[in-house]
Structures are given as structure tokens and as C-alpha cells.
């Protein structure tokens, strides 16, 4: 249940593969009506060299389709489909102007829709990239099992991104961090 004084003005829904994205999209649909819903998710598998999915089959596309099938007003829905990570979700949302005109802040917060275990990192990166204070963000947790890997990624993100706001530097550091994590360094 959402507290009346903390209902979001808009929602940013982070993708998580086909199954996780579906659960997150349904949580956004069940949330009280908002001015705008942004579904953000490309295809994470691009990092491993997987072929690009067919047109209309990226995470953002799939979440949008679920929302429209559920009767959500298409005018209120925006999608971001190029990303491969939470950081890229946020950077692309800003670059594409998907939250423009909403005047987000403590009185009109942005709801972050993701699994509870992912919320701390999503919130940390949202504050950094969007420049919003913590009180301008509302957690919209989706239940799910917490993978241990997420805790390590969150800690590495805090260290790796400390003091940085420049999008190009954030991306370089993220790519370096992912490379090191894959090598087991």
C-alpha cells in the first residue's frame, strides 16, 4: 500500500530480462495512476555478444505492450530500449528527455519500480544521474529473491562512481567495473 503523501507523479520501471520485466511492468500497472510511466530496458545480453533481438522485442517494448494491453493510456507511456544496464537506463532516459516537463521533486516524486534487492543501487544511480534528492524518489519495490551478486555490484558501484556525475566518465567506469567482475578480479 502506498502512503497518500508519497504517491509518485511518474514511474521509472527498470527492465530485468523477460520474466523480471513482466513482474515489474505489472507492479507499475497496479500502482495508483500517474502522469507518466517510463519503461527502461534494452537487452543486457549485448554485453556477452548475443545477437540483437527482433524489432519490438527489447525489454522496454515488452513492458509497454503489457501496459497497453492492460488499458494504460498510451499517451502516458514512454520507452527506452537501448540500454544494457541500470546506469545506461538512466543515462538514456535523460538523453531522450523521457522525464522532461514533469517538474519532479519532493512534492512530485519519481517512483522507481524494481525488485526490492535492486532498489538501493537504482536509487543511488538515479540520484547521481537525475540529480534528484533522495526525498524526490519513491521506492516501488517488487517482491523477489535477492541475488547475492547484487550486493557486490552495489558496493562496487559506490566505490567506482564516487564523486562522478559526468555521463561519459560514469560509462567508462562502469565498463571497466564489469570487465573486472567478469574476469573475477
N, C-alpha and C positions, 0 to 999 in steps of 0.2 A: 504494500500500500504506500502511495506517495503522499507525503505531508503537503497540505494545501499551499503553504508558503514556499515550498521548494519544488514546485512543478516547473519543468523546463519549458522555455519558449520554443526551443528547437532540439532535435536529436541528431547526434552523430553516431551512426551504427557501424562498428568495425567488423569487417569480414573475418572468417575463420574456417576456410575450406567449405565445401558444400554443406555438410551437416551442421557445423557450428554456426555458419552464416544463417542458415534456416532458423535455428533456435533464436539467434539474436534478432532477426527480422521479425519473428513472431512476438518477441518482447516489445519491440518498438510499436508494432500494430496494437498491442494490448495497452500501451501507455495512454494516458489521457491525451486528447487531441492537441497538437502543436502546430505552430506556424509553418515549420519546415522539417522534413526528415532527409538527412543526407546518408546514403548508403555508400560506404567506402570499402572497396575491396577489389583487387585485381586478380593476380594469380601468382601466389607465392612460389609455385614450382618453377617459375622462370629462373630463380636463383640456381636451381640444380640443372638448368639447361633443357627443361621439358619444353615441348612444343607449345606454342600459344594456343589457348582454347578457341573454339569457333566463335565467330561474332555473336554477341549476346549471351555468352556463357561464362563470363567472369563473375566473381562473387557479387559485385555491385549490381550487375544486371539481374542475377538470380534473386537477390533480396528485393529489388524493385518490383520484379514480376510477382513475387509473393505478396507484397504490399498492395499492388494494384488489384490482384485477384481477390484480396480481402476487402476491397472497396475504399482504400485510401485515395484521397483526391490526388490525381496525377500532377496537378499544379504545385502541390506542396512537396513533391519528391524530386530530389537531385541525386545523381550518382557520380562516383569517382571510380574508375576501373583500371587505372594504370599502375597502381601500387603493388609492391611486393612485401611491404612491412608496415607496421603501425606508424613509424616515422614518415614513410612515404605517403600513407593515407593522409596524414595531417598536412604535410607539405603540399600535396596535390589539391587538397580541399582549399587551402589558402590560394594557391596559384590559379585555380579555376574559379575563384570567387564564389564558392558554393554557400558560404555563410554571409556574404555581403548583404548589407542593408538590414540586418537583424538587430543591431544595437544590443549586443549581448553584454551582460554584466550581472552583478549580484541581484538586481531586481528582475532580470530576464536571463536566467542561466541557460547554459548549454548542457543538455543531458548526454552523457557518454554511455552508450549501450554496448556492453561487452560482458564476458564472463567475469564473475567476481574475482577470480585469480589474476585476470588481466587488467582490472581497473587501476591498480596503483601505477603501473607503467603507462597506461593510456592517459591517465590524469597528469602524471609528471610530464609527458611529452606534449600534451595539449596545453598545459601552462606555458611551456617553453616556446612552442611553435605559434600558438594563437595569441600569446601574451595576455591571457586572461588570469585574473587572480583565482585562487582556489575556491573562494565563495561564489564565483561566477560559473562554477561547474557543479553538476548534479550527477551523482553515480546512479546508473540504472543497471544494477547487477543482474546477470543471467546466471541461474544455477548451473553448476557443472563441476566436474572433478578437477582439482588443481594439479597441474603437472609440475613436478619439481624443477624442470628446466626453466620455467617462467621465473622462478625466484632468482636463479643465476643470471638470466638475461636482464632482469630488473636491476640487480646490483651492478652488473657490468655497464648498463645504460647510465646509471647515476654517475659512475666514475668517468666513463668515456665522454659523456656530454657535459660534464661540469663546466659551467661558465660560458657555454657556447649558445648563441642564438642564430648565427648565420646559417641559412639552409644548406649552402654548398659544403660548409665545414661539417655540419651535422651528418650529411650523407656520406662524406669521406670517412668520418669516424665510424659510422655505422657499418660501412662496408669492411673496414679494417677489423672491427669487432667481430663481425660474422665470419670473416675468413679465419681469425684466430680461434673462434669457438669450434669451427668445423675441423680445424687441424688438431684440436684438443690441447692447444697451448694454454 
